[in-house]
Amino acid sequence: MTDRVTVTFSCARRRARRRKPSDEATDPGAAQVRSLIRTQARLALTSTAIVFVLLTGLPLLFALAPGLSHVRLMGVRLPWVILCGGVQPIWVMAARRHVRLAERAERAFTDPARRG
C-alpha cells in the first residue's frame, strides 16, 4: 500500500498576498475613475432614497390623516388617484434627474482629458 500525502498551497497563498501594486493602482487616471464611480454611486443612492421617501410617505400620509382616504376626485378615492396617476410622474422625474446628474458627472470627468 502507498502512504497518503497531503498537499497544501501555503507558499502560494503567501506569494499571492505579497503582490506589488499594479500600474492601475498607481495611475492617477485610476483615481479619477474611482472618484467618478463613487460620485455615481452616491448619486444612485440619493435618487433611490428620494423615491423611497416619497413613495413610503404616501401610506404614512394616509395613515396619519385618515380623512384624506375618503376624499373623492371624479368619483375615485384620493389614494387610488395618487397611486394610479401620481406615482409614475415621481418615477419619471427621479429618473430624468438621475440621468442628467450622471451625465454631468461624466462630462466633468471627460472634459479635462479633452482639454489636455
N, C-alpha and C positions, 0 to 999 in steps of 0.2 A: 504494500500500500504506500501511497505517497502522502507526504505531510502537507497540510493546508498552509497556504501562505496568504497573509492579509496585505493588501496593497493600499497604501494611503497616499494622499496627494498633499501633504502638509507643506512640502517645499514649494510646490506650485502655487499654493494659496498665499504663502508669504511673498513670493515674487509678484503675484497679481496685485497685492496691496501696495507694493512699492513702485507703482507706475510713476514715471515722470510726467509732469504736466504736459498736456497736448498743446499743439500750436493754437487750437481753438480757444483754450482756457487763457492763454496769454495774449491773444489777439485783441486789440482794442475794439474791433468790429463786433466780436462776440459779446462784449459787454454791452454794446449798443443794442444788439439783438435781444439779449436777456432783458434789457430795460424796456424794449418795445413789448415783449411778451408779458412782462409784469404790468405794464400800463394797460394792455388789452385785457388781461385777466382781472385787473381792478375794475375796469370799465364793465366787463361782463358781470361781475359780482354786484356792482352798483345797479346796473339795469335790472338784474334779477331781483334785487332787494326792493327796488321801486315797484315793480309789477307785483311782487309778493305782498307788500304792504297795502297797495291799493286794492288788490283782489281779496285779501283776507279782511280788509277793513269793511267791505260791503256786508258780510254776515254780522260782523260786530256792530255796525251801524244799525241794522235792523233788529239785533238783539237788544241794544241799548235804547232804541226808540221804536217800540213795537207798534206805535200808531202809524208809522210810515208804511208798514206792511199792508195796511187796509186802504191806503190811498190808491185810487184807480185813475189811469190815464187811458182814454179811449176804450174803456171797459175792461182793461187788463190791469192787474195789480202791479204796483210800482216795482217790487223786487223782480218780477218777470220781465218787465220792460227794461230794467237796468241790465239784467243778465243776458237778455237777447240782443239788445241794441247798444249797450254801454260798455261791454267788456271788449268787444272787438276793436273799437277805436283806441282803447288803452293799449292793447297789444300792438296795434299799428304805430301809434305814436312812440311807444317804447322801442320798437324795432327800428324805426326811422332815426330816432335819436342815437341809438347804439351804433348803427351803421355810419352815421355822419361823424360821430366822435372817433370811431375806429379808423375811418378813412383819414381823418385829420391827424391822428397819431401816426399812421403810416406815412403820410406826406411829410410830417415833421421828421420822420426817420430817414426818408429817402432824399429830401431836399439838400441837406448838407453834402451828400455824396455826389449829387449832380453839380453842385457849385464847385467842388474841389477838383 
